């Protein structure tokens, strides 16, 4: 049983948790507070408080020290207790630590927190310190100090644990890849605290478009009340036409959010190159958005990716796509959010995750223009940038025609054409509902004839002529925040 661990001082202005009288604060040196349940009391009231600590309001997330058994040391020969075989005595044997056994409190869901301090300007460092205060520091890991492997190894055999990733979309992808490689007994669900610039995945899962200093206790309570949805993940294979021709390294082999080629990737690539060269100019989310605006304006003037159809061909499940028109970019979507809240496909009203029930009834590819127009439209202007969870549904039959709408778990990708920067701006501001719908399919092959900018989940690179194959990899459980409470008088 975990006992209270009392620390003198550090009490926030408030009342005693036992006698309910005000704790007089003198430079935060009066009163006692428990480091696990954060109960604040007068020093004289400590004798009236039971010794057992229930970890307080965050009990569902906290892994108390009493749940972690001491680390045992074993010799290299595998003898417990440091005993060395008689034939080996006389020479020192190295001791190696055995992974501690963790037995959490029953009916709880210990939270493993990964924080990228580089994300969100200085917010990442503040979030790291605050979570170390609210939870057991053994639950909170700085990704700049060894990555996620230590945390995943420590929690490997912990039942019913959850993961919170504090960072941008790139950080989330990093953690999901690490979970794949860790080969855990079961796959834990992942929540997101958005500290990046775009935060498209966090928007789809109701965690918001960016963390602005909200109370972390409230966020932890939202995680406690969250629900599990499954998200498709896609494998990307890039085959250069000429292996001798050098290009940028491909950033990822997995698509979690989207893949794009052309105009928007060109803007992202220029942003990336400038940020690598002058990192001090990109130390806040607002500055980053201003840089994106500058590069988008330049791309509008020079139009480096116009007439994309002359150097790009696409096949969806073996069916060639018609790229006629003045397309300057093509986006392949797994989630209904891109560029920090733009829904390029269009909107629907079905709850997130319903596509898993009907994916078996979907055709492998839908490329007919009239069929692609039958997606149910939603009220994007009223929800853009706040909650994109209703923007997905499955294929259903209506008037002898399948309805096609994006979903995180339908094992299908949406292919959208973009005419240029101006159209992207119109979609983002709500002046235009969506881009040009090209296809909905389960497998895509793209072939390029000249070097073109590309991006995966916001990470851009310049790619020489190649063939790209995108196929379904797996599904991963994600945590969706509870729906926001209605702010109306009658809600």
N, C-alpha and C positions, 0 to 999 in steps of 0.2 A: 504494500500500500504506500502510495506517495504521501509524504508528510509536507506540511507547509515549510517553505524556506523563507524566513523573514529577513528583510533588509531594512535598515533604519533610514528614514528620509525618502526623498524621491516621490512623495505623495502629491498627486495633483489636487488642486483645490476641490474639496467635496466633503462628504459626511463619512463618519466611521461606519464600516460595514457591520459592526456588532451593536453599538449603542445608538447609532444614527445621529450622533451629535457632530457638529462641525469640527474638522481637524484643523487646528490653528497652525498655519504654515509659517515657519520662520526660515527663509532662504532654503526651503525644501529639506530641512534637517530634522523635522519633527515627524512623528508617526512611524508606522511600520507598513510595509507592503510585501505581499507574497510574490515571488518572481514567477510562479506558475499560474496561479488563479487570479493574480493582480488584485486581490482583496486588500483594501486599505483600512487600517484600524489604529486606534490609540495604543500607545505602549502598554497602558494599564489594562487594556481590554484583551491582551493576548492570552491571559489565563482562562478566559471565557470562550475561546474559540477551539473547537475540536481539532486535534492534531492532524487528522487526515485531510488531504487536499484533493478536491475533485477537479482541479484544473479550470474551474470557472466556466465562463460563457463560451470559451473556445475549446472545451473538452473534446469535441469531436475531431479536432485537428491536432491537438498537442500530443507529442510522444514524451511522456515524463521520464526522468532518469531511472525511476524504478522499473521501467519496462525494458531497459537495456542491461543485459548481463555483462559482467566484466569480461574483458578480452583475455583469452587464455594464450599462453606462449607455448609453442611446440618447437622442438629441435628440428634441424634440417632432416634428421633421420626419422622424424615423425614420432619421437618419444614424448609423451605429455609430461608436464612438470619439470622439464629441463633435464630428465634423466638420460644419460649417455651410455650406450652399450659398453661393456667392460673392455672389449677389444679396441674401442675408440677413445678410451680415457687418456688424459694427458694432453690432448689437443683441443682447444676451444671450438665449440660447435656454434654456428650462427643460430639465433632464435628468430622465428618468423611469427608475426601475429596471426591469430585465427580470427575470422570475421565474427564480431560479437553477435550473440543471439538476441533477437528483439522480439518481445512478446507484448504487443500493445494492449491497452485497456479494452476489454470486450465491448462490442457494439460501437466502436469508434472507427474513424477513417483518417489515420495519420496523414499529414500533408507534407510532401516533399517539395521544397521550394527551390527553384533555380532562378538566379538573378543575373542579368547582364548589365553591369554597372555602366557600360558605354552607352546604353540605350537611354533615350529621353534626356539628354544633357546630363545634369547632375542628379536627376530624379532617381536613377538606378541605385546610386550609393545610399541615398536616404531610405529608399525602400528596403535595401539590404539590411541596414541597421535596425529599422523598425520591425521587420519580421524576426530578426534575431532576438529582439526584446519580447515580442508577443509569443513566439514559439520557442521550442528547444533549439539552441544554436546548431545542434547536430542535424536539424531538419533543413537548414538554410545553407545553400552553396553558392559561392561566387564563381561564375562560369569562367572568369579570367584567371582563376587559380586552379588549373587542372581539369577544367571541363566538367561534364556531367557524370563521368564514369564512377567517381567516388561515391556520389549520392545514390546512384542506381545500384551499386554493389552493396552499400549499407542497407538499403531498403529491399534487397532482392527477395527475401523470404517473409517480408512483412505483409500480412493479409489485409486486403481491402484498403490499401493506401491510394491516395490521389496525388497528382502532380500539378503544381502551379508554375507556369513559365512566365517570368517577368522580363519582357523584351518585345522586340518587333517580330514580324513574320519570319525573318531569317533565323532568329533565335528559336522560334517554335519548331521550324524545320530541322534545326540542329538537334533538338531534344528528341524529336520523333525518330530521326535516323539513329541516335544513340540507343533508343529503346529497342529498335530493330536489332542492332548489333549486340545488345546486352543479353539477348535470348532469355528473357525473364520467364518464370513459370506461367505468368498470366500478364496481360497487357493492361496497365493502369490507365484510367481516364485522365485527360489533360485539360486544365483550365488555363486561361490566358489573362495576364494583367498587361494591357497594351502600353508599351513604352517606346514604340517605334514611330515612324513617320506616317506610313499608310495604314497599318493595323487592319488589313482587310479581313483576315480570319477572325480576329476579335470582334469586329463589327457583326459578322454573320452569326456569331455565338452569343450575342447580346452583351459582351463585356465592354463595349464602347469603342469609340474611335481614338482614344488617348487618355492616359491617366493624368489628371490635373490636381493631384494632391488630396483626393478623397480619403475618408477615414478607412484605413485598412481593416479595421474590425468589421465594418459593414461589408467589405468585399469578402472577408472570410465567412461571414454569415451567409452571403449569397452563394458561395461555393458549397456550403453545407446544404442549401436548398436547391442546388442545381440538378439537372437531369442529364443523362448520358445519351448522346447521339453518335452515330457512326459516320465517319468521313472517308471517302475514297482517297486512295493514294495511287499515283501513276508512275510507271517506270519510263525513263527517257533514255534512248540509245542514239548517240550521235556518231555517224559513220562518215568521216571526211572523204571527199572524192579523190583527193591527193594527199596521202599521209605526209608527204614532204612539205606541204604548205603549212606554215605555222600560223596559229591563231591563238586567241585567248583561251585559257583553260575553261572547260564547262563547269560552272559553279556547283551544280547539283545533278544527281542522277534520278531524283524523285521530284514529282510535282505534287504539291499539297494545295496550292491556290490556283495558279494559272501559268500558262506559257504564252509568250507573244513574240512576234517578229515584225519588224518594220518601224513605223513612226514612233510609237510609244516606247519601244525598246531603245531607239536612237536617243530619245530624251533621257531615259534612265542611264544609258551608257555614258553620256556626256556628264551627267550629274555624278556618276560613280568615279569617273576619271578625275574630275575636279576635287571631289571630296578626298580621294587618296592623296592628291598633291597638296591640298591646303585643308587639312582636317580642322584647323582652328576656326574656319569660316562656317563650319557645319555643326555647331554645338547646341542647337535648339531646334525643336520641331517647326517653329515659325520661320526661322532662317532657312531651313531646308525647303519649305514650301515656296518661299520667295525665289530660291535658286531654281526650283522646278519651273516656276513661271517664266523666269528669264530664258531658260533653255527651250521651253515650249514656244516662246515668241520667236526665237532664232530659228527653230525648226519650221515654223510657219512660213518664214521668209525664204529659206533655202530649199525646203521640200526635198530632203535627201533620199526619201524612200518612195517617191511617186512612181506610178506604173509598175506596181509590185507584181502584177500578173505576168510580166515579161521575164521574170527571173525566179518565180516561185510556182510550184504545182503541189496540190494537196489531194490525197486519196483518203476517204473515210470508209474503212472496211472494204477496200478494193474499189470503191466507187469514186471516180474523179469529181472534184468540185469545180463548179463554174465560178471563176474569179473575175468575171466581166465587170466593168465599171471602173471608176477611178479610185481603187482601193490603195491605200498607203500603208496598211497594217492589218494583221490578222491576229486575233486573240483566241486561245484555247482555254476555256474556263472550267474549273472544277467547283468553284464557289461563286455565288452571285454578288461579288464585290471585287473591284479592281481600282487602282489609282486613288486609294483613300476614300472609297465610298461610292464609286460609279458602278451602276448595274448595267453592264453593256448588253445583256441579253433581254432584259425586261422583267416584269414582276408578276407574281402569282400570290395566292392567298392560302395555299395548303401548308399545314404544319411541317416543320423541318423533320426529315427522317422517314416520311411516309413512303418514299421511293423504294425503300428496301423491300417493302411488301409486294411491289408490282414490277421490280426490275426484270423478273423472269418473263413477263409478258411484253416487254418492250422489243421493238425491232432492233437489230444490231446497228442500223444507221438510218437516219431520216434526213434526206437532202431535198425533198420537194418543197419549193418555196411556199406554196399555199398551205401545206401541212404545218410548216414552221411558224406561220402567222397565227395559228390557233391557240397560242399560249394565253392563258387568262391573265389580264393586266391588273395590277394593284395600284394603290395610292402611293407612288414613289415620292411625289413632291412633299407629302406629309411626314415621311419616315426617313428620308435620305440622311445618312450619316449617324443615325441613332440606333435603329434596330432593323436588321435585314433578315431576321429569322423567318418571316412569313414568305420570303421570296423564293420559294422552292416548292415543287410538287412532282408527282410521278406522271407517267403516261397513262391516260385513261381513254376509254372509247366514248365518243360523243358524236352523234350524227354520222356514224360509220367512219370517223376520222380520229386518229390518235392525237391527243393533246400533248404538246411537248413543252416542258418547263424545267428549269434547272433545279437540281437537288444535290446535297452533299453526299448522298449514299445510294444513288441510283445506278452506279457503275457506268455512267455515261458522261461524256464531255460535250460542252457546247462550243461551237466554232462561230466566231463573229468577225465580220469585216469592218474596218475603220477607214473612212475616207481621208482623215487628216486631223491635225491638232484642233481645228475649229469644231469639228464634230465631237471630239472628245470633251471639249469645254462645254458644249451644249448639253451633252449627256450628264456631266457632273453637276451643272447648275439646274438641271431639270427642264431645260428648254426643248430637249429632244428625249424621247422615251428610251431609245436603244439604238445600237448599231445595226448593221445589216446581218441578219441571221443566215448563216451558210449551212450549218448541219448540226445534228445531235447524233453522236456515235460512240462506240465502245473501243475503237482503235483508229489511230491516225498515222499516216505517213506523209512527210513533207520533204520536198526536194528543192534545193536552191542551186542557182547557176552562177551566183557571184557572192562576194562577202556581204553579209547583212548583219545588222544588230539584232540580238535576241535577248530574252530575259526569262528567267524562271523564278517565280515568287519574289520579284523585285530585284533580283541579282542579275545584272546585264553582262554581256560579253559580245565581242565581235567574232563571228563565225565564218570561216571560208566556205566555199561550196561543199555541200554535204547532203546526206540523207538522214532524216530524223524519224524515228519510230517511237510512238507513245502507246503503251499498253497498260492495262490495269495490273497493279501490284497487290494491294491488300486494302483492308479497311482498319481504321484505328478509332477507338472510342475517345470522344471529346466531351467536355462538360459545357452545357449551355446554361447560361445564367437564367434565373427565374424571370418571368415577364415583368416589366416595370409596372409599378402601381399607377392606376389612373389618377390624374391630377384634377379631374373634374369634380364638381360638388356632389354629383349623384353617383360617382364611380365607387 
